[in-house]
Amino acid sequence: MTDAVDPDKAKKKLVHAGIPKAECLDDMEEFMAREENQTIDAALRNLDEQHSKYKFMELNLLQKKQRLKTQIPEIKTALEIVKLLITKRDASEDMETKFMMCEQVYSKAVIPPTERVCLWLGANVMLEYSLEAAEELLCKNSQTAVRNLTELNNDLDFLRDQITTTEVSILNTGCVIRSPFTVKERSASVGGVSASGTLLMHGSPVHAQGRPCLHLIQDMS
């Protein structure tokens, strides 16, 4: 017996297959308490690695999208030509056209009514089809290409949301953090925080009397 398949889940899996969902960091203390995030530098490194993977996925999807945007007009043009050949065949009329001999050079030609046409399938492969079979194949390929382009656009939208979420997580992790785990970590790294109001900044103590700094962490204990 086969298991029932949820159409919504199957569709979601198809649209976003291979793209992991980015975690929205609402609880920074819980995030930093994880084994892989022993330090802020380690946490930032993990987030940056995830961000790089997302950007690589985005590049691949954009390349696929560009190929599809090039293929769709070519398929539609070929389909229009096949339909014209069918019309001319049914009317028993010759079709006048021009063939490109080389760049900027064309030759006139007359095509008698025909029952067959050759289609380039890619990778230097050409096959001969009947006009009806060629029309059916091109219609199918056109619909598939348009559907794939729609799915790619959905994938890109989803992926960009994950990139934005990851960038926000990186920003939140690198900004001012006043959580107890951060103070504890910084205290251990400098051998303790003095009671004179020492401010901690990424591993080195900076006194309040010193020069102004960004991203400071103040001991609130």
MODELLER restraints for C-alpha pairs under 7 A, 6 or more apart:
rsr = mdl.restraints
at = mdl.atoms
rsr.add(forms.Gaussian(group=physical.xy_distance, feature=features.Distance(at['CA:15:A'], at['CA:151:A']), mean=5.81, stdev=0.5))
rsr.add(forms.Gaussian(group=physical.xy_distance, feature=features.Distance(at['CA:15:A'], at['CA:154:A']), mean=6.88, stdev=0.5))
rsr.add(forms.Gaussian(group=physical.xy_distance, feature=features.Distance(at['CA:15:A'], at['CA:155:A']), mean=6.12, stdev=0.5))
rsr.add(forms.Gaussian(group=physical.xy_distance, feature=features.Distance(at['CA:16:A'], at['CA:155:A']), mean=5.65, stdev=0.5))
rsr.add(forms.Gaussian(group=physical.xy_distance, feature=features.Distance(at['CA:19:A'], at['CA:159:A']), mean=6.98, stdev=0.5))
rsr.add(forms.Gaussian(group=physical.xy_distance, feature=features.Distance(at['CA:21:A'], at['CA:162:A']), mean=6.30, stdev=0.5))
rsr.add(forms.Gaussian(group=physical.xy_distance, feature=features.Distance(at['CA:22:A'], at['CA:162:A']), mean=5.15, stdev=0.5))
rsr.add(forms.Gaussian(group=physical.xy_distance, feature=features.Distance(at['CA:22:A'], at['CA:165:A']), mean=6.43, stdev=0.5))
rsr.add(forms.Gaussian(group=physical.xy_distance, feature=features.Distance(at['CA:22:A'], at['CA:166:A']), mean=6.35, stdev=0.5))
rsr.add(forms.Gaussian(group=physical.xy_distance, feature=features.Distance(at['CA:24:A'], at['CA:165:A']), mean=6.35, stdev=0.5))
rsr.add(forms.Gaussian(group=physical.xy_distance, feature=features.Distance(at['CA:25:A'], at['CA:169:A']), mean=6.20, stdev=0.5))
rsr.add(forms.Gaussian(group=physical.xy_distance, feature=features.Distance(at['CA:29:A'], at['CA:179:A']), mean=6.71, stdev=0.5))
rsr.add(forms.Gaussian(group=physical.xy_distance, feature=features.Distance(at['CA:29:A'], at['CA:181:A']), mean=6.74, stdev=0.5))
rsr.add(forms.Gaussian(group=physical.xy_distance, feature=features.Distance(at['CA:32:A'], at['CA:38:A']), mean=6.67, stdev=0.5))
rsr.add(forms.Gaussian(group=physical.xy_distance, feature=features.Distance(at['CA:37:A'], at['CA:43:A']), mean=4.74, stdev=0.5))
rsr.add(forms.Gaussian(group=physical.xy_distance, feature=features.Distance(at['CA:44:A'], at['CA:170:A']), mean=6.28, stdev=0.5))
rsr.add(forms.Gaussian(group=physical.xy_distance, feature=features.Distance(at['CA:44:A'], at['CA:173:A']), mean=6.91, stdev=0.5))
rsr.add(forms.Gaussian(group=physical.xy_distance, feature=features.Distance(at['CA:47:A'], at['CA:166:A']), mean=6.79, stdev=0.5))
rsr.add(forms.Gaussian(group=physical.xy_distance, feature=features.Distance(at['CA:47:A'], at['CA:170:A']), mean=6.32, stdev=0.5))
rsr.add(forms.Gaussian(group=physical.xy_distance, feature=features.Distance(at['CA:51:A'], at['CA:163:A']), mean=6.33, stdev=0.5))
rsr.add(forms.Gaussian(group=physical.xy_distance, feature=features.Distance(at['CA:51:A'], at['CA:166:A']), mean=6.26, stdev=0.5))
rsr.add(forms.Gaussian(group=physical.xy_distance, feature=features.Distance(at['CA:54:A'], at['CA:163:A']), mean=6.31, stdev=0.5))
rsr.add(forms.Gaussian(group=physical.xy_distance, feature=features.Distance(at['CA:58:A'], at['CA:156:A']), mean=6.78, stdev=0.5))
rsr.add(forms.Gaussian(group=physical.xy_distance, feature=features.Distance(at['CA:61:A'], at['CA:152:A']), mean=6.82, stdev=0.5))
rsr.add(forms.Gaussian(group=physical.xy_distance, feature=features.Distance(at['CA:61:A'], at['CA:156:A']), mean=6.99, stdev=0.5))
rsr.add(forms.Gaussian(group=physical.xy_distance, feature=features.Distance(at['CA:65:A'], at['CA:149:A']), mean=6.41, stdev=0.5))
rsr.add(forms.Gaussian(group=physical.xy_distance, feature=features.Distance(at['CA:65:A'], at['CA:152:A']), mean=6.65, stdev=0.5))
rsr.add(forms.Gaussian(group=physical.xy_distance, feature=features.Distance(at['CA:68:A'], at['CA:145:A']), mean=6.50, stdev=0.5))
rsr.add(forms.Gaussian(group=physical.xy_distance, feature=features.Distance(at['CA:68:A'], at['CA:149:A']), mean=6.53, stdev=0.5))
rsr.add(forms.Gaussian(group=physical.xy_distance, feature=features.Distance(at['CA:72:A'], at['CA:142:A']), mean=6.37, stdev=0.5))
rsr.add(forms.Gaussian(group=physical.xy_distance, feature=features.Distance(at['CA:72:A'], at['CA:145:A']), mean=6.39, stdev=0.5))
rsr.add(forms.Gaussian(group=physical.xy_distance, feature=features.Distance(at['CA:75:A'], at['CA:138:A']), mean=6.45, stdev=0.5))
rsr.add(forms.Gaussian(group=physical.xy_distance, feature=features.Distance(at['CA:75:A'], at['CA:142:A']), mean=6.14, stdev=0.5))
rsr.add(forms.Gaussian(group=physical.xy_distance, feature=features.Distance(at['CA:76:A'], at['CA:142:A']), mean=6.78, stdev=0.5))
rsr.add(forms.Gaussian(group=physical.xy_distance, feature=features.Distance(at['CA:79:A'], at['CA:135:A']), mean=6.21, stdev=0.5))
rsr.add(forms.Gaussian(group=physical.xy_distance, feature=features.Distance(at['CA:79:A'], at['CA:138:A']), mean=5.84, stdev=0.5))
rsr.add(forms.Gaussian(group=physical.xy_distance, feature=features.Distance(at['CA:82:A'], at['CA:131:A']), mean=6.52, stdev=0.5))
rsr.add(forms.Gaussian(group=physical.xy_distance, feature=features.Distance(at['CA:82:A'], at['CA:135:A']), mean=6.28, stdev=0.5))
rsr.add(forms.Gaussian(group=physical.xy_distance, feature=features.Distance(at['CA:86:A'], at['CA:131:A']), mean=6.59, stdev=0.5))
rsr.add(forms.Gaussian(group=physical.xy_distance, feature=features.Distance(at['CA:88:A'], at['CA:94:A']), mean=6.60, stdev=0.5))
rsr.add(forms.Gaussian(group=physical.xy_distance, feature=features.Distance(at['CA:88:A'], at['CA:95:A']), mean=6.72, stdev=0.5))
rsr.add(forms.Gaussian(group=physical.xy_distance, feature=features.Distance(at['CA:88:A'], at['CA:113:A']), mean=6.30, stdev=0.5))
rsr.add(forms.Gaussian(group=physical.xy_distance, feature=features.Distance(at['CA:89:A'], at['CA:113:A']), mean=4.61, stdev=0.5))
rsr.add(forms.Gaussian(group=physical.xy_distance, feature=features.Distance(at['CA:89:A'], at['CA:114:A']), mean=6.17, stdev=0.5))
rsr.add(forms.Gaussian(group=physical.xy_distance, feature=features.Distance(at['CA:92:A'], at['CA:113:A']), mean=5.92, stdev=0.5))
rsr.add(forms.Gaussian(group=physical.xy_distance, feature=features.Distance(at['CA:93:A'], at['CA:112:A']), mean=6.94, stdev=0.5))
rsr.add(forms.Gaussian(group=physical.xy_distance, feature=features.Distance(at['CA:93:A'], at['CA:113:A']), mean=6.21, stdev=0.5))
rsr.add(forms.Gaussian(group=physical.xy_distance, feature=features.Distance(at['CA:94:A'], at['CA:110:A']), mean=6.40, stdev=0.5))
rsr.add(forms.Gaussian(group=physical.xy_distance, feature=features.Distance(at['CA:94:A'], at['CA:111:A']), mean=5.55, stdev=0.5))
rsr.add(forms.Gaussian(group=physical.xy_distance, feature=features.Distance(at['CA:94:A'], at['CA:112:A']), mean=4.51, stdev=0.5))
rsr.add(forms.Gaussian(group=physical.xy_distance, feature=features.Distance(at['CA:94:A'], at['CA:113:A']), mean=5.83, stdev=0.5))
rsr.add(forms.Gaussian(group=physical.xy_distance, feature=features.Distance(at['CA:95:A'], at['CA:110:A']), mean=5.64, stdev=0.5))
rsr.add(forms.Gaussian(group=physical.xy_distance, feature=features.Distance(at['CA:95:A'], at['CA:111:A']), mean=5.02, stdev=0.5))
rsr.add(forms.Gaussian(group=physical.xy_distance, feature=features.Distance(at['CA:95:A'], at['CA:112:A']), mean=6.42, stdev=0.5))
rsr.add(forms.Gaussian(group=physical.xy_distance, feature=features.Distance(at['CA:96:A'], at['CA:109:A']), mean=5.86, stdev=0.5))
rsr.add(forms.Gaussian(group=physical.xy_distance, feature=features.Distance(at['CA:96:A'], at['CA:110:A']), mean=4.54, stdev=0.5))
rsr.add(forms.Gaussian(group=physical.xy_distance, feature=features.Distance(at['CA:96:A'], at['CA:111:A']), mean=6.26, stdev=0.5))
rsr.add(forms.Gaussian(group=physical.xy_distance, feature=features.Distance(at['CA:97:A'], at['CA:108:A']), mean=5.96, stdev=0.5))
rsr.add(forms.Gaussian(group=physical.xy_distance, feature=features.Distance(at['CA:97:A'], at['CA:109:A']), mean=5.43, stdev=0.5))
rsr.add(forms.Gaussian(group=physical.xy_distance, feature=features.Distance(at['CA:97:A'], at['CA:110:A']), mean=6.33, stdev=0.5))
rsr.add(forms.Gaussian(group=physical.xy_distance, feature=features.Distance(at['CA:98:A'], at['CA:106:A']), mean=6.01, stdev=0.5))
rsr.add(forms.Gaussian(group=physical.xy_distance, feature=features.Distance(at['CA:98:A'], at['CA:107:A']), mean=5.34, stdev=0.5))
rsr.add(forms.Gaussian(group=physical.xy_distance, feature=features.Distance(at['CA:98:A'], at['CA:108:A']), mean=4.46, stdev=0.5))
rsr.add(forms.Gaussian(group=physical.xy_distance, feature=features.Distance(at['CA:98:A'], at['CA:109:A']), mean=5.71, stdev=0.5))
rsr.add(forms.Gaussian(group=physical.xy_distance, feature=features.Distance(at['CA:99:A'], at['CA:106:A']), mean=5.38, stdev=0.5))
rsr.add(forms.Gaussian(group=physical.xy_distance, feature=features.Distance(at['CA:99:A'], at['CA:107:A']), mean=5.22, stdev=0.5))
rsr.add(forms.Gaussian(group=physical.xy_distance, feature=features.Distance(at['CA:99:A'], at['CA:108:A']), mean=6.44, stdev=0.5))
rsr.add(forms.Gaussian(group=physical.xy_distance, feature=features.Distance(at['CA:100:A'], at['CA:106:A']), mean=4.30, stdev=0.5))
rsr.add(forms.Gaussian(group=physical.xy_distance, feature=features.Distance(at['CA:100:A'], at['CA:107:A']), mean=6.39, stdev=0.5))
rsr.add(forms.Gaussian(group=physical.xy_distance, feature=features.Distance(at['CA:101:A'], at['CA:107:A']), mean=6.62, stdev=0.5))
rsr.add(forms.Gaussian(group=physical.xy_distance, feature=features.Distance(at['CA:115:A'], at['CA:130:A']), mean=5.85, stdev=0.5))
rsr.add(forms.Gaussian(group=physical.xy_distance, feature=features.Distance(at['CA:115:A'], at['CA:131:A']), mean=5.91, stdev=0.5))
rsr.add(forms.Gaussian(group=physical.xy_distance, feature=features.Distance(at['CA:116:A'], at['CA:128:A']), mean=6.75, stdev=0.5))
rsr.add(forms.Gaussian(group=physical.xy_distance, feature=features.Distance(at['CA:116:A'], at['CA:129:A']), mean=5.60, stdev=0.5))
rsr.add(forms.Gaussian(group=physical.xy_distance, feature=features.Distance(at['CA:116:A'], at['CA:130:A']), mean=4.33, stdev=0.5))
rsr.add(forms.Gaussian(group=physical.xy_distance, feature=features.Distance(at['CA:116:A'], at['CA:131:A']), mean=5.36, stdev=0.5))
rsr.add(forms.Gaussian(group=physical.xy_distance, feature=features.Distance(at['CA:117:A'], at['CA:128:A']), mean=5.63, stdev=0.5))
rsr.add(forms.Gaussian(group=physical.xy_distance, feature=features.Distance(at['CA:117:A'], at['CA:129:A']), mean=5.49, stdev=0.5))
rsr.add(forms.Gaussian(group=physical.xy_distance, feature=features.Distance(at['CA:117:A'], at['CA:130:A']), mean=6.21, stdev=0.5))
rsr.add(forms.Gaussian(group=physical.xy_distance, feature=features.Distance(at['CA:117:A'], at['CA:131:A']), mean=6.18, stdev=0.5))
rsr.add(forms.Gaussian(group=physical.xy_distance, feature=features.Distance(at['CA:118:A'], at['CA:126:A']), mean=6.41, stdev=0.5))
rsr.add(forms.Gaussian(group=physical.xy_distance, feature=features.Distance(at['CA:118:A'], at['CA:127:A']), mean=5.45, stdev=0.5))
rsr.add(forms.Gaussian(group=physical.xy_distance, feature=features.Distance(at['CA:118:A'], at['CA:128:A']), mean=4.20, stdev=0.5))
rsr.add(forms.Gaussian(group=physical.xy_distance, feature=features.Distance(at['CA:118:A'], at['CA:129:A']), mean=6.07, stdev=0.5))
rsr.add(forms.Gaussian(group=physical.xy_distance, feature=features.Distance(at['CA:119:A'], at['CA:126:A']), mean=5.49, stdev=0.5))
rsr.add(forms.Gaussian(group=physical.xy_distance, feature=features.Distance(at['CA:119:A'], at['CA:127:A']), mean=5.58, stdev=0.5))
rsr.add(forms.Gaussian(group=physical.xy_distance, feature=features.Distance(at['CA:119:A'], at['CA:128:A']), mean=6.38, stdev=0.5))
rsr.add(forms.Gaussian(group=physical.xy_distance, feature=features.Distance(at['CA:120:A'], at['CA:126:A']), mean=4.41, stdev=0.5))
rsr.add(forms.Gaussian(group=physical.xy_distance, feature=features.Distance(at['CA:120:A'], at['CA:127:A']), mean=6.72, stdev=0.5))
rsr.add(forms.Gaussian(group=physical.xy_distance, feature=features.Distance(at['CA:175:A'], at['CA:215:A']), mean=5.64, stdev=0.5))
rsr.add(forms.Gaussian(group=physical.xy_distance, feature=features.Distance(at['CA:176:A'], at['CA:215:A']), mean=4.96, stdev=0.5))
rsr.add(forms.Gaussian(group=physical.xy_distance, feature=features.Distance(at['CA:176:A'], at['CA:216:A']), mean=5.99, stdev=0.5))
rsr.add(forms.Gaussian(group=physical.xy_distance, feature=features.Distance(at['CA:176:A'], at['CA:217:A']), mean=6.04, stdev=0.5))
rsr.add(forms.Gaussian(group=physical.xy_distance, feature=features.Distance(at['CA:177:A'], at['CA:217:A']), mean=6.18, stdev=0.5))
rsr.add(forms.Gaussian(group=physical.xy_distance, feature=features.Distance(at['CA:178:A'], at['CA:217:A']), mean=6.15, stdev=0.5))
rsr.add(forms.Gaussian(group=physical.xy_distance, feature=features.Distance(at['CA:178:A'], at['CA:218:A']), mean=6.93, stdev=0.5))
rsr.add(forms.Gaussian(group=physical.xy_distance, feature=features.Distance(at['CA:183:A'], at['CA:219:A']), mean=6.27, stdev=0.5))
rsr.add(forms.Gaussian(group=physical.xy_distance, feature=features.Distance(at['CA:186:A'], at['CA:200:A']), mean=6.66, stdev=0.5))
rsr.add(forms.Gaussian(group=physical.xy_distance, feature=features.Distance(at['CA:186:A'], at['CA:203:A']), mean=6.23, stdev=0.5))
rsr.add(forms.Gaussian(group=physical.xy_distance, feature=features.Distance(at['CA:187:A'], at['CA:193:A']), mean=5.46, stdev=0.5))
rsr.add(forms.Gaussian(group=physical.xy_distance, feature=features.Distance(at['CA:189:A'], at['CA:203:A']), mean=6.34, stdev=0.5))
rsr.add(forms.Gaussian(group=physical.xy_distance, feature=features.Distance(at['CA:190:A'], at['CA:204:A']), mean=6.92, stdev=0.5))
rsr.add(forms.Gaussian(group=physical.xy_distance, feature=features.Distance(at['CA:197:A'], at['CA:207:A']), mean=6.90, stdev=0.5))
rsr.add(forms.Gaussian(group=physical.xy_distance, feature=features.Distance(at['CA:197:A'], at['CA:208:A']), mean=6.70, stdev=0.5))
rsr.add(forms.Gaussian(group=physical.xy_distance, feature=features.Distance(at['CA:198:A'], at['CA:205:A']), mean=6.40, stdev=0.5))
rsr.add(forms.Gaussian(group=physical.xy_distance, feature=features.Distance(at['CA:198:A'], at['CA:206:A']), mean=6.14, stdev=0.5))
rsr.add(forms.Gaussian(group=physical.xy_distance, feature=features.Distance(at['CA:198:A'], at['CA:207:A']), mean=4.82, stdev=0.5))
rsr.add(forms.Gaussian(group=physical.xy_distance, feature=features.Distance(at['CA:198:A'], at['CA:208:A']), mean=6.41, stdev=0.5))
rsr.add(forms.Gaussian(group=physical.xy_distance, feature=features.Distance(at['CA:198:A'], at['CA:218:A']), mean=6.98, stdev=0.5))
rsr.add(forms.Gaussian(group=physical.xy_distance, feature=features.Distance(at['CA:198:A'], at['CA:219:A']), mean=6.92, stdev=0.5))
rsr.add(forms.Gaussian(group=physical.xy_distance, feature=features.Distance(at['CA:199:A'], at['CA:205:A']), mean=5.87, stdev=0.5))
rsr.add(forms.Gaussian(group=physical.xy_distance, feature=features.Distance(at['CA:199:A'], at['CA:206:A']), mean=5.11, stdev=0.5))
rsr.add(forms.Gaussian(group=physical.xy_distance, feature=features.Distance(at['CA:199:A'], at['CA:207:A']), mean=5.64, stdev=0.5))
rsr.add(forms.Gaussian(group=physical.xy_distance, feature=features.Distance(at['CA:199:A'], at['CA:208:A']), mean=6.46, stdev=0.5))
rsr.add(forms.Gaussian(group=physical.xy_distance, feature=features.Distance(at['CA:199:A'], at['CA:216:A']), mean=6.35, stdev=0.5))
rsr.add(forms.Gaussian(group=physical.xy_distance, feature=features.Distance(at['CA:199:A'], at['CA:217:A']), mean=5.72, stdev=0.5))
rsr.add(forms.Gaussian(group=physical.xy_distance, feature=features.Distance(at['CA:199:A'], at['CA:218:A']), mean=4.73, stdev=0.5))
rsr.add(forms.Gaussian(group=physical.xy_distance, feature=features.Distance(at['CA:199:A'], at['CA:219:A']), mean=6.53, stdev=0.5))
rsr.add(forms.Gaussian(group=physical.xy_distance, feature=features.Distance(at['CA:200:A'], at['CA:206:A']), mean=5.87, stdev=0.5))
rsr.add(forms.Gaussian(group=physical.xy_distance, feature=features.Distance(at['CA:200:A'], at['CA:216:A']), mean=5.97, stdev=0.5))
rsr.add(forms.Gaussian(group=physical.xy_distance, feature=features.Distance(at['CA:200:A'], at['CA:217:A']), mean=5.03, stdev=0.5))
rsr.add(forms.Gaussian(group=physical.xy_distance, feature=features.Distance(at['CA:200:A'], at['CA:218:A']), mean=6.22, stdev=0.5))
rsr.add(forms.Gaussian(group=physical.xy_distance, feature=features.Distance(at['CA:201:A'], at['CA:215:A']), mean=6.69, stdev=0.5))
rsr.add(forms.Gaussian(group=physical.xy_distance, feature=features.Distance(at['CA:201:A'], at['CA:216:A']), mean=5.10, stdev=0.5))
rsr.add(forms.Gaussian(group=physical.xy_distance, feature=features.Distance(at['CA:201:A'], at['CA:217:A']), mean=6.03, stdev=0.5))
